[in-house]
Amino acid sequence: MKYLILVFVSFQFQAQAQLSAVEILEKSIKVHDPKNRWKRLEAAFEMSIVREKVADRFFTIHFDLPQKSFFYEVKNDSLHYRQGFRDTSHHVFLNGETMLSEQLVSRYDLGKKRTQYLREVYEYLLLLPMRLQNDMKFLSKDVSMEAFNQKSCYKITFNYEPINENETWHFFIDQQTFVLHGYQFYLKDKSTNGEYIYATDYALIKDILMPKTKSWYWNKDNSFFRTDRILKVR
């Protein structure tokens, strides 16, 4: 009987392993975005970043993907700024003013380069795994099984070009449900640099299954350093 159980488990593992990286990603995308909404997303994400010994950050990410619009907004009692793009046109706003001096742009980091960085980061991280469809040429054929945050996962890998600072990204997808439980990236020094992120507290947001909480850890020593949360979506 024990032999039959081992044979069955071995057969089941082999059947799972036969899935290609492309098939695993496609199944995950269908779970997260069953109605194919992500390219039509129009939403404002009110978010927080909490780190030890650093003031909490609160901000709003505005997406209107059909109009190719992205804005990053910070608003508190004394300061209100907004930076973003409508298509390729860069826009900034600070306490009611749109014509800003170079000194103000520099002080509040509102320049085009910084804004483009924010756009790329948040379009990538908030729209995973769907966003990976744009990067299929970087997807490795290699698939492995690995425990991630105490869950049995497929690990698929995107090897980005050397010009990209984050050269290698691993994505951990549940073997049973195909939910994306998190990801890990390595910088050029793969022995020390980079981070891994646990994605939890999933909820349907605009018909898309998204994690409301992300917990960040350093690769080099597995130490925790940051929590990102989606507080509200409009």
DOLUM-396660 format. One record per residue: x, y negated, z of N, C-alpha, C in turn; residue in one letter. Coordinates in steps of 0.2 Angstrom, whole numbers, plus 5000, padded with zeros to 4 digits. Last residue first. Example, Ala and Ser with C-alpha at 12.3 -4.5 7.8 and 13.67 -1.06 7.14 Angstrom:
<sites>
506450115035506850055036506450005039S/506650285039506250225039506650165039A/
</sites>
This chain:
<sites>
494747324974494147284972494147294964R/495247414988495247404981494647374978V/496347415002495647404999495747394992K/497547465006497047445011496347435008L/498747575002498247544999497647525004I/500347575010499647585010499247545005R/501947635013501547595009500847615009D/503247645025502547665023502247615019T/504947685027504447645025503747675024R/505947775032506047705032505547655030F/506647925039506047885037506247815037F/508048015033507747975038507147935035S/508848105026508148125027507748075032N/510048065022510048085029509248105031D/509948035008510648045011510548075018K/508648005004508948075002509548085007N/507547925015508147925011508347995010W/505747915012506347935016506947935011Y/504047855014504747855010505247875015W/502347885011502947885016503547895012S/500847815006501547845003502047835009K/499147825005499747815009500347855005T/498147854995498147784999498747775003K/498347924980498547924987498547854990P/496947954969497547914971497747924978M/496048004956496248024962496947994964L/494847884949495547914948495747934955I/493747814949493647884946494347914945D/494147714957493947694950493947764946K/494747824967494847754966494647744959I/494647954979494447934972494347854972L/496147984989495447964988495247944981A/497348055000497048054993496248034993Y/498348065010497748025010497448005004D/500048055002499448085006498848035006T/501548084996500948054994500348094998A/503248055001502648095002502048055000Y/504748034992504048004994503548054995I/506448004993505848044991505248014995Y/507847924985507347924990506847984988E/509647874983508947894981508447904987G/511247944985510847884984510147914981N/512148054987511948014992511347964991T/512348124976512448164982512248114988S/512248054964511648104966511748134973K/512447904960512847954964512347994967D/511347854953511947874949512347924953K/509947914962510247864958510947894955L/508448014961509148004963509447954958Y/506848034968507248014963508048004966F/505348134970506048114973506448094967Q/503648144976504148144971504848124974Y/502048224979502548174980503148174975G/500948304976501148284983501648234984H/499748304964500448284965500548264972L/498748454963498848384965499548364966V/498548584959498948534954498848464956F/498148684967497648624966497948584960T/499248774968498548794967498048744965Q/500448714968500348774964499648794963Q/500648534967500348594971500248654966D/502148464962501348474960501148544963I/503248344962503048404966502348414965F/504548284952503848284954503648344957F/506048204951505748264952505048254955H/507148104941506548104945506248174945W/508648024938508248084938507748084943T/509047884937509147934932508747994932E/508747734940508447804943508547854938N/509247654930509647664937509347724940E/509447684914508947684919509347694926N/510547724906510447654907509847634912I/510447864904510847834909510847754910P/508647904903509247884900509747854905E/507948034915507947974911508647954908Y/507248174916507948154916507948094911N/506048234926506148194921506848164921F/505448394931505948344931505948304925T/504448484943504648464936505048404936I/504048614954504448554953504648544946K/502548664961503048664956503448604956Y/502448704979502448664973502848684967C/501748724994502048764989501948724982S/502148615008501648645003502048674997K/502948545016502548605019502048635014Q/503448445008503048425013502548485016N/503748574997503848504998503248475003F/504548714991504148684996504248614997A/504548754974504948734980504448704985E/505048824959504548824964504948804970M/505348744943505548784948504948784954S/505748724926505148724931505448774937V/506448644912506548684918505948674923D/506248554902505948614901505948654908K/506148384907506548444906506048504905S/505548234898505348294903505848354901L/505748134890506248144896506148204900F/504748124882505348144879505948154884K/503648074890503748144888504348164885M/503247954895503947974895504048044894D/501847934895502247884891503047904891N/501448024904501248034897501647994893Q/501647964917502148004914502048024907L/500447904921500947864918501547904915R/499848004928499547984921500147954918M/500048034941500548064936500348044929P/500447864944500647934943500047984944L/500147734945499747764940500047834939L/500947674955500247674956499847724951L/502247684949502047714955501347724956L/502147604936502347674937502147714943Y/501647484940501247524935501447594935E/502547444949501947464951501447494946Y/503747434941503747474947503047494949V/503447344931503647414929503547464935E/503147234939502647264934502847334933R/504347204945503747224949503147254945L/505147174934505247224938504647254942Y/504447054929504447114925504647184929Q/504746974940504046994938504047054934T/506146964939505846994945505147014943R/506246894926506546964927506246994933K/505546774928505246824923505546894925K/505446724945505646724939505446784934G/505146704959504546704954504746714947L/505746694972505846744967505346754962D/505646574979505146624980505146684975Y/506846504975506646514982506146574983R/506646504961507246544964507046554971S/505546424960505546484956506046534960V/506046304966505546344969505446414966L/507146274957507246284964506746324968Q/506546244945506946304946507146324953E/504846194949505546184948505946244948S/503246234940503746234946504446224944L/501746214936502346184934502846184939M/500646254944500946304939501546274936T/500046244961500446214955500646274951E/499446304972499046264967499446234961G/500446384977500146334981499746284977N/501046434962501246424969500846364972L/501146544949500746494952500946494959F/501646594932501746584939501346534942V/501746704918501346654922501546654929H/502246754902502446754909502046694913H/501646854890501646794892501746784900S/501346984885502046964886502146894889T/499947004893500247034888501047014889D/500146904906499546924901499946944895R/501046934921501046934914500346944911F/501546854936501246904932501346894925G/501246794953501646794947501446854943Q/500746684965500546734960500946734954R/500646624982500946624975500746684971Y/500346534995499946574991500346564984H/500546495013500846515006500446555002L/500046485025500446435023500646445015S/499246605027498946535029499346475026D/499446695012499346695019499146615021N/499646794998499246745001499246745008K/500346854983500446854991500046784993V/500246954969499946904973500046904980E/500547004953500747014960500546954964Y/499747054938499847004943500047034950F/499547104921499747124928499947054932F/498747154906498747104912499047134918S/498247214895498947214896499147154901K/496847234894497147164892497847154893Q/496747354899496547344892496847284890P/497247334913497647374907497447364900L/497347234924496847244919497247274913D/497747234941497847264934497247254930F/498547154954498047154950498247184943H/499047184971499247204964498547204959I/499347084985498847114980499147124973T/500147105001500047084994499547114990F/501047105015500447115013500347075006F/502347175026502147135020501447155017R/502947155042502547185038502347145032D/504647115046503947095046503547135040A/505647245053505547205047504847185047V/505747355061506147295063506147245057K/505147475050505347455057505847395057E/503847425038504547455040504747435047R/502547435027502747425034503447465035V/501547355016502247385017502447375024I/499947355009500447335014501047385013S/498747284997499247334999499647305005M/497347294986497647254992498047304996E/497247294970497447334975497747294981F/496047274958496447234962496547284968A/495747334941495647334948496147294952A/495447424928495347354930495247354937E/496047544916495947524923495947444924L/496147614905495647564905495547534912R/497047714907497247664902496747604902K/496347794916496947754918497047704914W/495247884914495147814915495747764915R/494848014911495347984907495247904907N/494148094920493748054915494248014910K/495148144928494748194924494348154919P/496448124935496148074930495648114926D/496948224942496948154945496548104941H/496748344935496448334942496448264944V/497348304923496648324923496348314930K/498748294928498348234925497648244925I/498948434931498948384936498548324934S/498948484918498448514923498348464929K/500048424912499348414909498848434914E/501048474920500948404920500248394918L/501048614916500948594923500748514924I/501248604903500648624905500448604912E/502648554903502048514900501448534902V/503248654909503248594913502748554910A/502248804907502848764905502748694909S/501948954916501748884914502348844913L/502549064921502549064914502248994912Q/502449064935503049034932503049024925A/501249124937501249054938501849024935Q/501649254933501049224929501149154930A/502549284943502749284937502249244932Q/501649284955502249234954502449224947F/500949394952500649324952501149274951Q/501849494952501549484946501249414946F/502249484966502749474961502449454954S/501049524972501349454973501849434968V/500949654967500449604965500649534966F/502049714972501949714965501449654963V/501749704986502349664983502249664976L/500549784986500549714988501149674985I/501149904983500649874979500549804980L/501949924994502249924988501749884983Y/501049945004501449885005501749874998K/500450065000500050005000500449945000M/
</sites>
